[in-house]
Amino acid sequence: MGNIVQFDNVGLRYGTGAETLSNISFTLASGGFYFLTGPSGAGKTSLLKLLYLAQRPSRGAIRLFGQDLVTMRRDRLPPLRRRIGVVFQDFRLVPHLSAFDNVALPLRLSGTDEREITAPVEEMLAWVGLSDRASARPATLSGGEQQRVAIARAVIGRPDMLVADEPTGNVDPDMALRLLHLFDGLNRLGTTIVVATHDLHLIGRISSARMMRLDRGQLSDPTGDLRYPPRTNDDPA
């Protein structure tokens, strides 16, 4: 199993301030499942932005799908982005589209025939418990419902890599576990999964997963064993 991601001494700086991320080096195996942990402000969201190509590093080298992202022309990035599903903390649903149409959006953008869209979208909405909300627009959905629509949209196209930023932060524990099982199922089909989370209890549910811990913009353990995740004063009880 080859590597889908490789970071070498990557640094990220916004403007002229101090580096948000410093000397980040790790590899992610194709088909692996990874949790990214660390206290608030550690740089987790910034690291995810580098992974889903929303941000370029200030220094260092990044290879994704075997290609050098630092030297790549910007007009060659969109095809790579389409291979990545993203679950944002703030959902980023299209406000004038229904839940159904938000979930269907990646399929339509990829050119999927309309006759092949209804069944998978309905199946995905059923899986996240929103069959009865298919016609609802985001403004009429609760935070947890919006989160589930966002997750369904991110995974509907079976991306090569899924990047999720606190994907269970707005749902109850039962739904959080159900969504984690969805990610696990997608992973078993070959998708590389990267989930940023504070929930160490949730982390222990995926026995094959690995953990990366960020602290003050640096990785303290890029390949940690998850059987007994270390606890710190920064981690929630």
N, C-alpha and C positions, 0 to 999 in steps of 0.2 A: 504494500500500500504506500503510494508516494505522498509527498507533501503538497497540500493545496495552498498553504500560506507560509511564507518565510519572512521574518523581520530580522534585520541585522543592524544593531546599534542605532535604532530609530529614535529621533528626537522630534518633539512637536512644540512649537512656540506660537502663541497668538500675539501678533503685534511685536512690541519691543519688550514685553514682560519676561519673567522667568519661564523656563521650559515647563510645560504642563506634563510632558512625558520625556523621560531621559534614558538613553541607553537601553532601549527595549529590544531584546533579541529572543525569538522563539520560533518554533515551527508548529504547524497544525497539520496532522495527517489527514489525507482525504478519507472521508467517511467517519471521522472521529467525533466525539461529543465532549465539549469543553464548557466549564463554568468559569466565569470571570468574577472574582469577588474583591472586596476591599471596602474601606470606609467611604462615606460620602466625601467627594472632593478628591478622591485618589487618582482620577483620570480615566475611569472606566468608559464613560460615554465618548471621550476623546479617542480612546483606543478603538472603540467600535466604529467611529467615523472613519478612521483609517482603513478598517476592514471593509466597510461597504462603500468606499471610494467617495465619500463626501468631503474628505480633507486629504491634502497631500502632506507628507512629512516635511519638517524643516531641514532634516538631515537624515543620513542613513539610507538603507536600501530596503525595499519591499518587493517581494515577488508574489503574485497571485495567479493561480491557474497556469503557473510556469512562465509568466510574463513579468518583465520589469516595469513596475508602475511609475517609478521616479522619472524615467526617461521617456515614457510613453506619451505620445501626443494626446491632447484632450479629446480630439474627435474620435479616438479609438477606445475611449472609456465606456460609452453607452452599451456596447455589446457585452462587456464584462459585467456591468451593473445589472443587466437583465438576468444574469446567472445567480444573483444574490437576492434572497428574500430578507426584508428588514421589518422588524417590529419596533416602533418608536415608543418612547415613554409618553409622548403627547399625541399618540394615535395617528395623526395626520390623515384622517379620512377626508374625502372630498365632500364638502357639506351639502351640495345640491344633488348628490347621488344617494340612492337608497342603499341599505345594507347589501342587498343582492348585487347591485351594480358596483359598489365599492369592491366586493370580493371578486367580481368578474373582471375588474379592470386589468389586472396583469394578463389574463388570457386574451382579452381584446387587443391589448397593446402588442401582444406577440403574434397577432393575426389568426388566432383560433377561430374556426367557423362558428357562427352563432348557434348552429344546430348541435354543437359539441360543448356548449358552455353551460346550459341550464342544469343538466344532471350533476356534474361535479360541483357546481356552486351550491345547489340545493343540498347535496350530500355533506359539503363542508359546513354549511350553516346548521344543519341538523347535528353534526358532531359537536359543534360548540354551543348547542342548545339555543339556537336563534331562528329556528324554522318559522316561528310565528312572528318574527320581526323582520322578515326579508324585505318588506316594502317600506320600512321605517327609515327616515333620514337621521343622520348622526345627532342632530340637535334634540331629537326626541328619545334618544337612547341614554341609559345610565352610563357612568364611567366604565363599569365592568362590562357592559354590553358593547360599548365602543372598543374596548380592549380586545374582546373576542372577535369582533369584526376585523380589527387590524391584524390579528393573528391569522384568521382565516384567509385574508387577502395575501399575507406574506407567504403562506405555504401552498396556496392553491395550484401554483405552477410547478411544484416539486423542484425548487431551486437546487443548484449544486451546493450552495452554502446558505444557511439561515443564521442571521445575526439578530438577537433579541435583547433589548435594553429593558430590564425589569419587567418582563412580560406578564408576570402574575401579580403585579403590585396593586391592581384594582379589582381583583376577583377573590371570592371566598376560598378557603382551603380546599374544599372538595373540587371546585372548578380549577384551581391551581394545579392539583394533582392530575386532573383530566387533561389539561393542556400540556403538562409535562409528558404524559403518556403519548399525546399526539406528536410532540417533538421526538420522542423516543422511536415511535413508529416511522416517522419520516427519516430518522437517522438509520434505521434498519434497512431502509430502501436505498441508502447510499449518500444521503445528504449530510454534509458536515454541519454540525450545530455549535453555535457559540452563544451562550446565555449569560448575560450580566445579571447578578442577583445578590441580595443580602441574605436570602433565606437558606441558611446552612442545612436546615431540616429537609428542605426540598432537594438540595444537592445530593444528599445521601440516597435518594430514590433511584438514581441511575448508576448501577454498579460499575459500568464500563467507562464512565466519564472520568475526565481529568480536570484538575483545577489550576487556574492561574490566579494569583493574588497580587493586586496592585496596592502599593502603599507609597503615598507622596510621589506619584508619577513614575515609580519604578516597580518592576516585577520582583517580588521577593521569592517566588517559587513558581517557575513557568510550567512545571510538570508534576504538580503535587498529587499524591495519592489521596483519593476521596474516601477511603474506608473509615478513616478517623480524622475528619477535617479539623485542623487546629482552631481553637477558639482564642480570641483576643478580646481586650476590653472594648474594641471598636465594633465587635460583632453583636447583633441583637441576640437576646436570650431566647 
